[in-house]
Amino acid sequence: MSKFKLYTLISAICMMSVVFYSFIGFSQSPQPRVRLVSPAPESRIIPFEAEASTPQSPVKLALQAEDATGKALENAKFDLEIFTPPHNPWFTTDFPIVEGTKLLDIETIAPKGQLEVQTMLPIRGNYQLKVNVTPVVANAFKPIQQTLTLPVAENGVKYRNFAILAVILLLVGLGGGWVIGGRQAITPGEIAPQQVRLLLSGLIVVAIAALLFVNISAEVAQSQGSGHAHNHDHHDHGSATAAEVDNSGIVRQQGLQAQLLGSASATVGEPAALQVKVTDEKTNQPISDLLLNIKTTMLEDGWVNFASQTVTDSTGQFSWEQGFFDGAPHKLTVEIAPQPNAARQFTPFQVQRQIDVEGVAPPFMVRFISLAYMTAFVIVGLLVGLRLRRNLPLHS
């Protein structure tokens, strides 16, 4: 091989190495990203507890858009979708209808590159946060698409209650197996001793009662929403003389007209489309860059389901989709205020509207599997009791 060819080969190898290592260095360099600021990674989040004795607050979620150097991206437009953990029929949650559904879909502008929302997380598991960040000013930065995972641990009280129930069912089966396994005389014309027949009859009654309890509880939960709505309407009617509350979703104050549009009713497990619109009452022109303080409250117990602070867009509107997991009336309240340095100043005011949420009974298969688990514990205890009684030495 001539020296010229050797030098050419060495040069080609060196150039390829430079390109290769440059590509590796570029691929490993920091990229723009969305970081979950709150809750902190070390914090432990538990889901909503329906029977909690203390007031519960929604979880504060804070997302920060950053460039490759970790600096906040200003004037960013966030599109956030939150999905609940996927459906698992074998290990269901307290609200099986909302498993694998969209909990929230919100699109807003973040001047400082940070989006903050508060939402109640109803069930355990890994929530998926799909984030799409784009610049308000074209080509200000490269758009970011990212999916974040937010783990929510089950409340330890649920495991304790499950263990207590399992022990009780095992003891019931164990006692039954001990009775059946004993030597008992059978009188003529009977297929089994009297104690055995009484025990089996008792187990059948318990199984029927458990099945009725599960199904009736589901039906009551489904109709509870309409009952809550009726009671709430009656309460409002009785107290109307004390304080008039405008529930029309339209307020006209200080030359402005605010409207709450979208769904007036919702169904558990299905996101409801909601919208705020603010216009000039005289010119009917949209008012942009108004501060909005949005809050959805469950009327019966008073806990906050969703809260967010945002602004109206160029059309004077703000739209979002929100999922409900409790079949009861909710109140949507929006406080409208001007920007601190805006030319048009006015006293902040509120517009509100009630949203009737229809509950949905758990699927039959979920109820059947729960009943099968309870029956399985009794059967296991029964078999253990039989085995222990048969292995017991007989005394003459």
N, C-alpha and C positions, 0 to 999 in steps of 0.2 A: 504494500500500500504506500502511495506517495505521501510526502509530507503535506502537500496541499489538501489531499483527501482526508488525512488524519486531522488536520486543523479544522477542516469544515465539519467533520463529525463531532469533534469536541465542542465547537461553537454551537452546533445545533442542540447538543445535549444540555449545554449551559443555558441556552435560551429557553428550552422546554422546562428546565428546572425552575428558572426564574418565574415563568408564567404559572407553573403548577403551584409553587409556594405563594405567589401573589394571590392566586385564587383561593387557596386555603386560608390565608390571612384575611382576605375579604369576607369569606363565609363565616369566619369565627369572630369578626369584629362586631361590636355592639350594634344592635338594630333598634329602630323605634319600637316602642311597646306600650301596652296598657298595663299598669300595675294596680293590684288591689290593695289600697292603702288601709281600708277598714272594712271588715274586722281584721285585726292583726293575725298573722299565721298561728301564733301560739294560743290565741283565744279559743275557748270552747263554746260553740253555739248549740243550743238545744231548740227543738221545734216548739211551736205553739202548744200550750197545754189547755185543753178545753175545760177541765175541772180545777184549774189553778185557783188557790185562795188569795194569792197576791196579784196586784195589777201587773200586766205584761206590756212590754214596749216592743215596737218593731225593731228589727235589726238595721243598723245604719250601714249602708254600703257606700264606700267612697272609691271611685276609680280615677286614676291619674294617667293622663297621656303624656309620654316623655319621648324626647328624641334620643339619638344614639349616645349622647353624652349624659343623659339623665335629666336634662332640663325640661321643664314643663312646656308643652306645646300650647301656645295661646290661641284664642279664637278658634277653638275646635268644636266640631259638631259631632255629638255622640248619638249613636243609635244602639240602644241596649235592649237585649231580649233575655229574659230569665226563664229557664225551664226547670220544672220540678224533677226530682229523681224518677227514673223509669219505673214502670209498673212491675211488681213482683207478686203474683198471686199466692205464693207459698208463705211469704212473710209480709203480710199486708200492714199498712200503717193505719193511723186513726182516721185519715181521710183518703180512702182508696180511689175515690172519683177523681181527685186532682193529681194522681200519680201520672207522670209523663205528659203534663199539660203546660201551656204557656202561662206563667204567673204574671209577667209584666212585659210590656213593649213600649218603650219611651224613646223619643227623639228630641234632643234639646241642644242648645248652644252653650258651651262652657268657655267663657272669656279667659279664665285662668287655666284651662285645660283639665279641670277636675269636675267630675259629675258625682253628686251626692243624692241618694234616695233612701227612704226608709220603708221597709216592707216587712210584713209578718211572714215568716217561713213556717208553713203548716206541718210539714212532715220531715222525717229523718232522711238521710241519704246525701248524695252528691248533686248539688244544683249546678246547672250549666249556664254560664253567663257569656252570651255571644255579643261581642262588642265590635262595632264598626265606627272608626274615627276618621272624619274627613275635614279638610280645612274650609273655613268660611270664605277666605280669600283664595281664589284658584291658584294651585301650584305652590301654596305657602309651605307645604310639607307633603310627604308621600302618605297616602291613606294607609290606615292600619286596620287589619282584620285579625281578631284574636278571640279565642275561647278560653275562659277561665273556669276553674272548678272551685266550688265553695262547699266544703263538707259540713254537714250538720249531724251531730251525734244524737242518738236517742236518749231521752231522759231516763236516768237510772231508776226512777220510781217505777217505770213501766216494766223493767226487768224484775224488780222485786215483786210487783203484783203478779206477774206471770209465774214466777217461781212459787209463790204462795198458792195460787190456783192449781198449779201442777201437783204440788204436794197433797193438797186436799183431795184431788181426783184420784191420785195414786192410793191414798189411804182408804178412800171409799172402795176402790177396786180390791185392795188388799184385804179389807174386812169381808167383802163378799166372797172372795176366793177362799178365805179361811173357813167361812161357814159352809160353803158348798163342798169343800174338801173333807169335811168331817164325816165320820161314820154315822149315818142316820137311817133309821128304820123307815121302810116304805109300807104303808098300810095297803090292803087289797083294794084295787080299783084306782090307785093313784099312780101317776107316771113319775112323780118326784116327791121327796119329802116336803112337808109343809113349810119348813124354814127356807128351803131352796125356792119353792114357789113364791113365797112372800118376798124373798130377795130379788128374784127375777122380775116380779111385778113392780117392785120399787124402782129397779133400774129402768124399766120401760117408762114409768111415770116421770122419772128424772130426765130421761132422754127427750120425751115429748115436751116437758116443761122447758128444757133448754132450747129446743127447736122453736117453740112458740116465743120464748123470750127474745131470741136473736131476730126473728122475723118481725115481731111486734115493735121491737126497738128500732129496727130499720124503717118501718112505716111511720112511727112517731117522729123520727128524725126528719123524714121527708116532708111530713105535714107541719113540722114545727115552725118552718119559715112563714107559712101562711098564718099560723096562729099568732106568731110574734107580730106580723104585720097588722093583724086585726086589733090586737091589744094596743099596739103603738098608735094606730089611728084613733082608737077610742080615747086613749090618754091625751092625745093632741087636741081632740075635740072638746074634752072636758076642761082643758087648761087654756083654751083659745081666748077666753075672756081676760086671762092674766097677762098674756103676751102674744101678740100676733106675729106669727112666723111665716114669711113668704117662702113657700115651697115650690113655686112655679118654675124656678130655674132662670128667671129673668129679673134683673134689677136695673133701675134707671136712677142714677144719682149724679149730680154735679156735671150734667151735660154728657155723661157716658152711659152707654147701655151694655151690660154684661149678660151673656147668655151661657147656660150650660146645655150643651147639645149631646146627642148620642143616645145610648141605651138608657131607658127609664127603668128597665128590669134586666135581671141577669140570671144565669143558671150556674150552679156550682160546677166547676170543671171547664167552663167555657169563658174565654176572655170577653169582656164587655168593652166596646169602643166608646170612649168619652172625649168630650171636646169643650174647650172654653173659647168664647169669641167676644171681643170687646170692640165696639165701634163708637164713633161720635154720634150722639143722638140727633144732632141737627143735620149734619152733612152725610151721615151714614157711611163715613169713611173709616177704614180700620185704624186702630191705634196700636202701634208696634212698641216693643221694648218696655212694656209694662211688667212690673214685678208680680209674680203669681205665687201664692203660698197655698198649695193644694193639700187637702187632707181628707181621707176617707175613714169614717168612724162607724163601728158596729153599734147600733143604737141601744140594744138591750144591755150590754155589759160596759160599753163606753171605751173599749180598747181601739187603738188606731191600727187600721189595716195597711194603709199606705200614706206616705207623706213625701212631698218634694217641693223644692223652690226652683222656679224657672222664670222665663220671660215669654211674652207673646212674640210671634214672628212678624214678618212684613205684612201679612194679611190680618194681623190682629188676633191670631188664633194660636192655640196650643192643643195638640191631640195626643192621646195615648190609649193603650189597651191595658186593662187590668183584670186579673182573675180573682174570683172569690171562692172561698172554701167553706164558708159557714152560711147555711141556708136561713138567713135572717135579714131584716131590713138594715141597710147601711145609709149613712148620710154623707154626701159629697159636699164639702165646703171649700170654696176658693176665695181667698182674700186678695184683693187687687190694690196695688199701690204704685205710685210713680217712682221712676228712678231718681236718686238724690239730686242729680244735676240736670234733670229734664226741664224743658221750658214750660211744660204744662204740669202744674202742681195741683194736687187735690187731696182731700182726706181719704185714707184707705177705707174701703168698704168690702162687704162680703156678699157673695151670692151662693145659694145652697139649693140642694135638691135631694130627695130621698130616692134610693135605689132599692127596689124589692128584689131580693135574691131567693131563688127557688132552690130548695134542697133536693138532693138526689139520693135515693137509697143505694147502699152498697150492692154490687152485683150478686146474684144468687150464688155463683161459684165461690166468691169470697166468703160468704156466710157459711156455705156448705163445708169449705175447707176448715174454717174455724171450729165448726161443730165436730168435724172428723178428728181434729187434734184433741179436743176434750174427750171424745169417745175413746181415742187411742190410749190416753193416759189411764182411763178406767180399765180398759182391757188389759193393759200391761200389769196394773196392780192386781187384777183378778188372777192372771196367770201366775204371778209371783206368790199370791196367797195360796193358790191350789198346790203349787210346788212345795211350799214350806209346810203346809198341813200334811201332805202325803209323805214327806220325808220325816215327819215327827214320829219317834218310836212309840209303838202301841204298848199300853200297860194292861196287863191282865187283871 
